[in-house]
Amino acid sequence: MSEQPAGIPSENVNVMIWAGTRAVLIGGMSADASSRLQETLALNILKSLGEEQPQVLGQVSWPIFNNLLVPGNSGHDFVEVMRSVLSGLERQQVVVLQGGEDAEKSWLSEALGHDAAVRFPHTLAEIAGNPTLKRSLWQQIRPLVAR
């Protein structure tokens, strides 16, 4: 069993990142659901936050290789990849939709320079098919809505 540095996800991470002018959404993507469905939900979430034309910044899947000992596959490398993807977004509010363990808190804070404004423990696919989760997410993001 390989050891991961503290705060580095112990599970596989597959996230897509979208950004508008005020908000960033980091959404856990599921291979079991339509990518288009998940992307549409993410864009609708950002639009509900007042973002008119959010852009896709990219997708990050981690680890890159199954063997965590391969160079470029360390926890430090993961943080550096996320730091690169999130560069320039330090002042924006971040919404994280990610199932699984809450281990991403440390790497996100380290990569972005601050913690997420909203951390919701469900993936986009889980939220898309569940009206109760949609309402719960809305209750959490409502304070972020641009006025």
Salt bridges, closest charged atoms under 4 A:
GLU80 OE2 - ARG83 NH1 2.54
ASP102 OD1 - ARG119 NH1 3.74
GLU104 OE2 - ARG119 NH1 3.29
GLU110 OE2 - ARG83 NH2 3.90
ASP115 OD1 - ARG119 NH2 2.48
GLU126 OE1 - HIS122 ND1 3.39
